[in-house]
Amino acid sequence: MGIKDLLMHDIKEAMKNGDVAKRDALRTLHAALKQVEVDKRIVLCDEECISILRTALKQREDAKESYIKANRQDLANKEEFEISLIMQYLPQQLNDMELESKIKAIIAEIKAESMKDLGKVMGAAKTLNQVATGKRISEMAKKLLS
């Protein structure tokens, strides 16, 4: 079952269970996918769906940080809930130890030595975009290069 099909199935389940918050969050994600399909006149494959969901995840994370800074814990909690839903449709994310070992391998491979080489490391680390957010990759690379 593809991501779009799974998303529709989960929307129907949320409707049957009367889970309004989950239903609405999933509908928003489905609408984002559908909008791209209509705009580009294509049928999305799972990789394209993952890319769109990663964008939605980043938006939610940024919004959550903003709400926390504004002392709006209620809205931050809503964003956290939506983040947890989006994560269910993305590939399994690497934990910190796995991410650190992968980035160490990339650093060794390209012979990076200092923060000046961060751009090269980030470029080579694009292969990890499916299993870790760019923010996590960047933070880990900075930590290892400094």
Secondary structure, 3 states (H helix, E strand, C coil): CCHHHHHHHHHHHHHHHCCHHHHHHHHHHHHHHHHHHHHHCCCCCHHHHHHHHHHHHHHHHHHHHHHHHCCCHHHHHHHHHHHHHHHCCCCCCCCHHHHHHHHHHHHHHHCCCCHHHHHHHHHHHHHHCCCCCHHHHHHHHHHHHC
